[in-house]
Amino acid sequence: MKFGERIKSSFYGMKKSAERFPITIVTSIILTMFLIYYRESGINLEQNIRDNLIKLNMIIGMGIPLSLSIGLLMEAYDIKKINNKIIGYFIGLICLISYYHFGLRGFNYVSLSRYMGIIIFLILSILYLNRIKVHNNYEKYTINIFNNFFISVLYSLVLLFGIFIILFTIDNLFDIDINSKIYYYVFLIISLVFFIALFLSKYPEKEEKFSSYHYPKSLMVLLSYIVIPLITIYTLILYIYFLKILITWSWPKGLVSHLVIWYSAVSIGVIFLISPIFEENIFCKLFKIYFPKLNLPILLMMFISIGQRIEQYGITENRYYIVVFGIWITAMMIYYSMKKSFRNIIIPVSLSFVVLISVVGPFNSFSVSKYSQNRRLENTLLKNNMISENKIISNKDLNREAKKEIINIMEYFNTKHSLEDIKVLDENFKLEHMEKVFGFKYEDYNDIQNHEYFYYTRDKSEEIDISGYDYLIDMEGYTGNRNININDIKITYYGNKELLEIIDKNQDKISIKLNDILLEKYNDFNTKGGPHKEIRSQNEMTYEAKNKNIKFKIVFDNISVYVPKSGEQVTIETYDYKLFIINK
């Protein structure tokens, strides 16, 4: 097929994808428009409106795989009547609206993790929904999907970088100042509209039999002669390592559990992919017969290892996922070991529901982890005689290890959940109350670490004096370069240099090294009220400067500082600020 015909065929296929999955294509276009709107207007919106807009974008983003899943499910059951299709998509819309109001209550760890879990569930469901009734050649069907996915990615990247090069060339040859956000908008259009439309244009129909589909020779060579030997060598290394553990009885840290999980998961994927060529490739056949059985002892050692970690430190979300997915992998290995012929569709189906149950089920990772860490805290308090009739008894002479354990639990709830989830504490408990309630300060935990983090925030109860200033620019969350033109004032922020430049109408330039200013403030904080005082006055968080044409003020909202105990250089990690300017 000639190049022109290929292009014509691709665009014709994209037209067909819009006819086949119109709701998915429209949803991707809407998301692109809202993301562009957020980039254009978000900085000028109030915080609550910005948060709601972010939530709305997340829900629209969820609508892309959800609408595709609904479309594929209707294809599987031959639902062609327009009324039935409207009902199906309307149910999906109700689910999205409900999740907007009840599922995304904030941008905390639980909400974002649950959101990602549901997205993964929907993506996995796309791999099997329209093949629920037709299981023949499912592996070839899936390989075809992945093949088309990578082709669509390649086409999209070529188009994206081609447009980027064109814009860059125009910008430099013709001295046209193309705003950097144009590149971002092009990226959104290519990745959310062009890519999705192109990928769906190549998505296999339910009726496709794949009986004449030729297994990619390059994939067969890759799996048979590279991946399988590497997995075999890795298995041998793990057996030697676990033999060493049995001899020395010195159990490993948590890293090994992660390595075993990922290695085993990849191995399941390999068995899945080589299923169509078992009979014609001896390496693949031997791997399928023996590897699942050889993997079971390794999984057993992993469970013993993670079990010891759980006994010491309780269940957290990460350990929960290791256990749950370890159980799923073990079940798949047993299934492969016992069955001579099997249906591989069980892999994505079972995995998708394991993911879903892990984030939304009655025994999800969050509720189980909170329960476990509450029990861990209660046991630590009981062991040190610090609790009586569900009331905590402070102990300022508590040993170092017990302090570390208690503060570690406080840190877990404070970062992953809420201090209100700790059963033995009052609802209004805060970390500042640690000394009063437990007998020691929260900062004591820093002495056990090799470094310290200090976090300063501006006292939000104080009003910012904006009288006399002409412009306000909110620089929250910017880490890259940014250019702003306000009438005859040009403002440039260089993220890699942490340098802010302001050029006035007479081309006089003011350069502000933000890192130097922040280090000065940190040193000043050390002498005024101590480094651990988190809330600072507006005056302490403000920097001012001027020249003959302009005057400006920087008000820092947040500053995060990393301080190594080894005496190495102090590092400013993150900061957000507002810039006020007067044009004289």
C-alpha positions in Angstrom: 0.0 0.0 0.0 1.4 3.4 -1.0 2.0 6.1 1.6 -0.9 8.3 0.4 -3.2 5.3 0.6 -2.1 4.5 4.1 -2.9 8.0 5.2 -6.2 7.9 3.5 -6.9 4.5 5.1 -6.0 5.8 8.6 -8.3 8.8 8.3 -11.1 6.6 7.0 -10.6 4.3 10.0 -10.7 7.3 12.3 -14.1 8.2 10.8 -15.3 4.7 11.4 -14.1 4.8 15.0 -16.2 8.0 15.5 -19.2 6.1 14.2 -18.5 3.0 16.3 -17.6 4.8 19.5 -19.1 8.3 19.2 -19.4 8.9 23.0 -15.8 8.0 23.6 -14.5 10.3 20.9 -16.8 13.2 22.1 -15.6 12.6 25.7 -12.0 12.9 24.7 -12.7 16.1 22.8 -14.5 17.6 25.8 -11.6 16.6 28.1 -9.2 18.4 25.7 -11.3 21.5 25.7 -11.6 21.6 29.5 -7.9 21.1 30.0 -7.2 23.9 27.6 -9.7 26.1 29.4 -8.1 25.2 32.8 -4.7 26.2 31.4 -6.0 29.5 30.1 -8.2 30.5 33.1 -7.4 28.3 36.0 -4.8 30.6 37.5 -7.4 33.4 37.7 -10.1 31.3 39.3 -10.8 31.0 43.0 -9.3 27.9 44.7 -12.6 26.1 45.2 -13.5 26.6 41.6 -10.1 25.4 40.5 -10.5 22.3 42.6 -13.9 21.6 41.2 -12.6 22.0 37.7 -9.8 19.6 38.4 -12.3 17.1 39.7 -14.5 17.6 36.6 -11.5 16.9 34.4 -10.7 13.8 36.3 -14.3 12.5 35.9 -14.4 13.3 32.2 -11.1 11.4 31.9 -12.7 8.5 33.7 -15.5 8.8 31.2 -13.2 7.8 28.3 -12.5 4.2 29.3 -16.0 3.9 30.9 -17.8 4.9 27.7 -15.5 2.6 25.7 -16.3 -0.3 28.1 -20.0 0.3 27.8 -19.7 0.4 24.0 -17.8 -2.9 23.9 -20.2 -4.5 26.3 -23.2 -3.6 24.1 -21.3 -5.0 21.1 -20.8 -8.2 22.9 -24.5 -8.6 23.6 -25.6 -7.3 20.1 -27.4 -4.3 21.6 -28.1 -2.2 18.5 -31.4 -0.4 19.4 -30.7 3.3 19.9 -33.0 3.4 23.0 -31.0 0.6 24.7 -27.7 2.4 23.9 -29.0 5.6 25.4 -30.0 3.8 28.6 -26.5 2.2 28.8 -24.6 5.4 28.4 -27.1 7.2 30.7 -26.3 4.7 33.4 -22.6 5.4 32.8 -23.3 9.2 33.1 -25.1 8.7 36.4 -22.1 6.7 37.7 -19.7 9.5 36.8 -21.9 12.2 38.4 -22.2 10.1 41.6 -18.5 9.5 41.7 -17.9 13.3 41.3 -20.0 14.0 44.3 -19.1 11.0 46.6 -15.9 9.4 45.3 -13.7 12.5 44.8 -14.1 14.3 48.1 -10.6 15.7 48.0 -7.2 15.2 46.4 -5.9 13.0 49.2 -4.1 9.7 49.0 -7.2 7.6 49.3 -9.3 9.4 46.7 -6.5 9.5 44.1 -5.5 5.8 44.7 -9.1 4.7 44.4 -9.5 6.8 41.3 -6.4 5.2 39.7 -7.7 1.7 40.7 -11.0 2.2 39.0 -9.2 3.6 35.9 -7.0 0.4 35.8 -10.1 -1.7 36.2 -11.8 0.0 33.3 -8.7 -0.3 31.1 -8.4 -4.0 31.8 -12.1 -4.5 31.1 -11.5 -3.1 27.6 -9.4 -6.1 26.9 -12.2 -8.7 27.3 -15.6 -7.1 27.3 -16.6 -7.7 23.7 -15.0 -11.2 23.8 -17.1 -12.5 26.7 -19.1 -14.8 24.4 -16.3 -15.5 22.0 -13.1 -17.0 23.6 -11.5 -18.5 20.5 -8.0 -17.0 19.6 -8.3 -14.6 22.6 -4.5 -14.4 22.8 -4.2 -13.3 19.2 -7.1 -10.8 19.7 -5.2 -9.3 22.7 -1.9 -9.3 20.8 -3.6 -7.5 17.9 -4.9 -4.8 20.4 -1.4 -4.2 21.8 0.1 -4.2 18.3 -2.4 -1.5 17.2 -1.8 0.4 20.5 1.9 0.7 19.8 1.3 1.6 16.1 -1.1 4.3 17.2 1.5 5.6 19.8 4.2 5.6 17.0 2.0 7.5 14.6 1.0 10.0 17.3 4.6 10.6 18.4 5.7 11.2 14.8 2.9 13.7 14.3 3.5 15.3 17.7 7.2 15.8 17.2 6.7 16.9 13.6 4.4 19.7 14.7 6.8 20.6 17.5 9.6 20.9 15.0 7.5 23.1 12.7 6.5 25.4 15.6 10.1 25.6 16.8 11.4 26.4 13.3 8.8 29.1 12.7 9.5 30.6 16.2 13.3 30.8 15.5 13.4 31.6 11.8 10.7 34.2 11.6 11.2 35.6 15.1 7.6 34.9 16.0 7.1 34.5 19.7 5.1 31.2 19.9 3.9 30.8 23.5 5.0 27.6 25.2 1.5 26.7 26.0 0.8 26.1 22.3 3.1 23.1 22.6 1.0 21.8 25.5 -2.3 22.3 23.5 -0.9 20.4 20.6 0.1 17.6 22.9 -3.4 17.5 24.3 -5.0 17.3 20.9 -2.7 14.7 19.6 -2.7 12.5 22.7 -6.4 12.8 23.6 -8.1 13.2 20.2 -5.9 11.9 17.4 -4.4 9.0 19.3 -7.7 7.7 20.8 -9.5 8.0 17.4 -6.6 6.2 15.6 -6.4 3.5 18.2 -10.1 2.8 18.2 -10.1 2.8 14.4 -7.9 -0.3 14.6 -9.8 -1.9 17.5 -10.9 -5.5 16.5 -14.5 -6.2 15.9 -16.3 -8.9 17.9 -16.9 -11.0 14.8 -13.2 -11.2 13.9 -12.0 -14.8 14.2 -8.2 -14.3 13.9 -8.0 -17.8 12.4 -5.7 -16.6 9.7 -3.8 -14.2 12.0 0.0 -14.8 11.8 1.8 -14.7 15.1 4.5 -11.9 14.8 7.8 -13.6 14.2 9.7 -10.8 16.0 7.5 -11.3 19.1 8.2 -15.1 19.0 11.9 -14.5 18.8 11.8 -11.9 21.5 9.9 -14.2 23.9 11.5 -17.5 23.1 15.1 -16.6 22.8 15.5 -13.5 25.0 12.7 -13.1 27.6 12.3 -16.7 28.6 16.0 -17.3 29.1 16.2 -14.1 31.2 13.3 -15.2 33.3 14.9 -18.7 33.7 18.2 -17.1 34.9 16.3 -14.8 37.2 14.5 -17.8 38.7 17.8 -19.5 39.3 19.1 -16.5 41.1 16.0 -16.3 43.3 16.4 -20.0 44.2 20.0 -19.5 45.2 19.1 -16.4 47.2 16.2 -18.1 49.1 18.5 -21.2 49.7 20.9 -18.7 51.4 18.0 -17.4 53.5 17.1 -21.0 54.6 20.7 -21.7 55.6 21.4 -18.4 57.4 17.7 -17.8 58.5 18.2 -14.1 57.8 15.1 -12.9 56.1 15.2 -10.0 53.6 13.7 -6.6 53.6 10.5 -5.7 51.8 12.3 -5.1 48.4 12.4 -8.8 47.6 8.6 -9.1 47.8 8.2 -6.3 45.2 10.8 -8.0 42.9 9.1 -11.4 43.2 5.6 -9.9 42.5 6.7 -8.1 39.4 8.8 -10.9 38.0 5.9 -13.4 38.6 3.4 -11.0 37.0 5.6 -10.5 33.9 6.0 -14.3 33.7 2.2 -14.7 33.6 2.1 -12.2 30.8 4.7 -14.2 28.9 2.8 -17.5 29.3 -0.3 -15.7 28.0 1.5 -14.4 25.0 3.2 -17.7 24.0 0.0 -19.7 24.3 -0.7 -19.7 20.6 2.8 -21.2 19.8 3.1 -23.9 22.5 3.1 -26.7 19.9 5.5 -25.2 17.4 8.2 -23.9 19.8 9.8 -26.3 22.3 11.2 -23.5 24.5 7.7 -22.0 25.0 6.2 -25.5 25.7 8.8 -26.3 28.3 8.4 -22.9 29.9 4.6 -23.3 30.2 4.9 -26.8 31.6 7.6 -26.3 34.3 7.7 -22.6 35.2 4.4 -22.3 37.1 5.4 -25.2 39.3 8.9 -23.7 39.9 7.5 -20.4 40.7 5.3 -21.6 43.6 8.1 -22.2 46.1 9.4 -18.6 45.3 5.9 -17.2 46.0 5.8 -19.2 49.3 9.0 -17.6 50.4 7.7 -14.2 49.4 4.6 -14.7 51.5 6.7 -15.7 54.5 8.9 -12.6 54.0 6.0 -10.2 53.7 4.2 -11.9 56.6 7.2 -11.1 58.9 7.0 -7.5 57.8 3.3 -7.4 58.5 3.9 -9.0 61.9 6.5 -6.3 62.7 4.9 -3.2 61.2 1.3 -4.1 60.4 -0.5 -3.8 57.1 -0.2 -0.8 54.9 -1.6 -0.2 51.5 1.6 -1.4 49.8 1.8 -4.6 51.8 -1.9 -5.2 51.2 -1.4 -5.0 47.4 1.6 -7.4 47.6 -0.4 -9.9 49.5 -3.6 -9.6 47.4 -1.7 -9.7 44.0 0.5 -12.4 45.4 -2.6 -14.5 46.0 -3.9 -13.8 42.5 -0.5 -14.7 41.0 -0.4 -17.9 43.0 -3.9 -18.8 41.9 -2.9 -18.3 38.2 0.2 -20.4 38.6 -1.8 -23.2 40.2 -4.3 -22.9 37.3 -1.5 -23.1 34.8 0.1 -26.1 36.6 -3.1 -28.1 36.8 -4.7 -27.3 33.4 -3.3 -28.7 30.1 -5.6 -26.5 28.1 -6.9 -23.2 29.6 -8.8 -20.1 28.7 -6.5 -17.1 29.0 -9.4 -14.6 29.2 -9.5 -15.5 32.9 -6.3 -13.5 33.4 -7.6 -10.0 32.6 -11.1 -10.8 34.0 -9.8 -11.9 37.4 -7.1 -9.3 37.6 -9.5 -6.4 36.8 -11.8 -7.5 39.7 -8.9 -8.0 42.1 -7.9 -4.4 41.3 -11.5 -3.2 41.8 -12.1 -5.1 45.1 -8.7 -3.7 46.4 -9.9 -0.1 46.2 -13.7 -0.2 46.6 -14.6 -3.5 48.2 -15.7 -3.9 51.9 -12.2 -5.1 52.7 -10.3 -2.7 50.5 -6.7 -1.7 51.1 -7.5 1.5 52.9 -9.9 0.1 55.5 -7.8 -2.9 56.2 -4.6 -0.8 56.6 -6.3 1.7 58.9 -7.6 -1.2 61.1 -4.2 -2.8 61.2 -2.3 0.4 62.1 -4.8 1.1 64.8 -4.2 -2.3 66.3 -0.5 -1.8 66.0 -0.8 1.5 67.9 -3.0 0.0 70.6 -0.6 -2.9 71.1 2.4 -0.6 71.4 0.6 1.5 74.0 -0.5 -1.6 75.9 3.1 -3.0 75.8 4.4 0.2 77.3 1.6 0.7 79.9 0.4 3.9 78.1 -3.3 3.1 77.8 -6.0 2.5 80.4 -9.8 2.3 79.7 -9.2 3.5 76.2 -7.4 6.6 77.5 -3.8 7.4 76.7 -1.3 7.8 79.6 1.6 10.1 78.6 5.1 8.8 79.2 8.0 11.3 78.6 10.6 8.5 79.5 9.4 6.2 76.7 12.2 4.3 75.1 13.5 5.4 71.7 12.1 2.4 69.7 8.6 2.8 71.1 8.7 6.6 70.3 9.8 5.7 66.7 7.0 3.3 66.3 4.3 5.6 67.7 5.4 8.6 65.6 5.7 6.3 62.5 2.0 5.4 62.9 1.2 9.1 63.4 3.1 9.9 60.2 1.2 7.2 58.3 -2.2 8.4 59.3 -1.3 12.1 58.8 0.0 11.5 55.2 -2.2 8.7 54.0 -5.5 9.2 55.8 -6.4 11.5 58.7 -5.5 11.7 62.4 -9.3 11.4 63.0 -9.1 7.8 61.9 -7.0 6.9 65.0 -9.5 5.2 67.4 -7.7 6.0 70.7 -7.4 9.8 70.0 -9.9 12.6 70.2 -11.4 13.9 66.9 -9.7 17.3 67.4 -6.2 15.8 68.0 -3.3 17.5 66.1 0.4 16.7 65.8 1.1 19.7 68.0 -0.7 17.9 70.9 1.8 15.0 70.8 3.8 16.1 73.9 0.6 16.7 75.9 -1.0 13.4 74.9 2.0 11.0 74.6 4.7 12.8 76.6 7.1 13.6 73.7 7.1 15.9 70.7 6.4 14.8 67.2 9.8 16.3 66.1 11.6 13.7 68.2 11.2 11.3 65.3 13.6 13.4 63.2 16.4 12.5 65.6 16.1 8.9 64.5 16.5 9.8 60.8 19.5 10.9 58.8 17.9 14.1 57.7 15.1 16.5 58.6 12.3 18.2 56.6 11.0 21.6 57.6 7.8 22.8 56.1 6.7 26.4 56.5 3.4 27.9 55.5 2.1 31.5 55.6 -0.4 32.3 58.3 -3.6 32.3 56.1 -5.5 34.2 58.8 -3.5 37.3 58.0 -4.8 39.4 55.0 -2.4 40.2 52.3 -1.9 43.9 51.8 -2.5 44.6 48.1 -3.0 48.3 48.3 -1.1 50.2 45.6 -0.2 47.1 43.5 -1.3 46.9 39.9 -0.9 43.2 39.2 -1.1 39.8 41.0 0.4 36.6 39.5 -0.1 33.3 41.3 3.0 31.2 40.8 1.6 28.1 42.6 2.9 24.7 41.3 5.2 26.0 38.5 8.4 24.0 38.2 9.3 24.6 34.5 9.9 27.8 32.6 7.2 30.4 32.3 6.8 33.7 30.4 4.3 36.4 31.3 3.7 39.7 29.5 1.7 42.4 31.2 1.5 45.6 29.1 5.1 46.8 29.0 6.4 44.5 31.7 8.0 41.1 30.8 8.3 38.4 33.6 10.3 35.3 33.0 10.7 32.4 35.4 13.5 29.9 34.8 12.6 26.7 36.7 15.9 24.9 36.2 17.8 28.0 37.6 15.1 29.0 40.1 15.6 32.5 38.7 12.9 35.2 38.3 13.5 38.0 35.9 11.4 41.2 35.5 12.1 43.6 32.6 10.4 47.0 32.8 9.3 49.4 30.0 12.9 50.8 29.8 14.3 47.3 29.4 15.9 47.6 32.9 16.2 44.1 34.3 15.8 42.8 37.9 17.0 39.3 38.6 15.9 37.5 41.7 17.6 34.2 42.7 14.7 32.6 44.6 16.8 29.8 46.1 19.2 32.3 47.7 16.2 34.3 49.2 14.6 31.1 50.6 17.9 29.9 52.1 18.2 33.3 53.8 14.7 32.9 55.2 15.4 29.4 56.5 18.5 30.7 58.3 16.4 33.6 59.7 13.8 31.1 60.8 16.4 29.2 62.7 17.2 32.2 64.9 13.6 33.5 65.3 11.3 30.9 66.8 13.2 27.8 65.8 13.2 25.8 62.5 10.2 23.6 63.5 7.7 26.4 63.8 5.5 25.6 60.8 3.2 28.6 60.6 5.0 31.9 59.8 3.7 35.4 59.7 3.0 37.2 56.4 5.9 39.5 57.0 8.3 36.6 57.6 7.2 35.0 54.3 7.5 38.2 52.2 10.4 39.6 50.1 10.3 43.1 48.4 12.5 44.9 45.9 12.3 47.7 43.3 14.0 49.8 40.7 13.1 53.3 39.4 10.2 52.0 37.2 8.6 49.1 39.1 8.2 47.8 42.6 7.4 44.2 43.4 6.6 42.0 46.4 6.9 38.2 46.7 4.7 36.5 49.3 5.6 32.8 49.8 2.6 30.6 50.6 4.6 27.4 51.3 8.3 26.5 51.7 9.7 23.0 52.1 13.3 22.6 53.2 15.5 19.4 53.2 18.3 19.5 55.9 20.8 16.6 55.9 22.3 15.7 59.3 25.6 14.9 57.6 26.3 18.6 57.3 25.7 18.7 53.6 24.1 21.6 51.8 20.6 22.5 52.8 18.2 22.2 49.8 15.0 24.1 49.1 12.6 21.3 47.9 9.4 23.1 46.9 7.8 26.5 47.2 4.7 28.4 46.1 4.4 32.2 45.9 2.4 35.1 44.8 4.0 38.0 42.9 2.6 41.6 43.3 3.8 44.4 40.9 3.5 48.2 40.8 4.2 49.9 37.6 5.5 53.4 38.6 
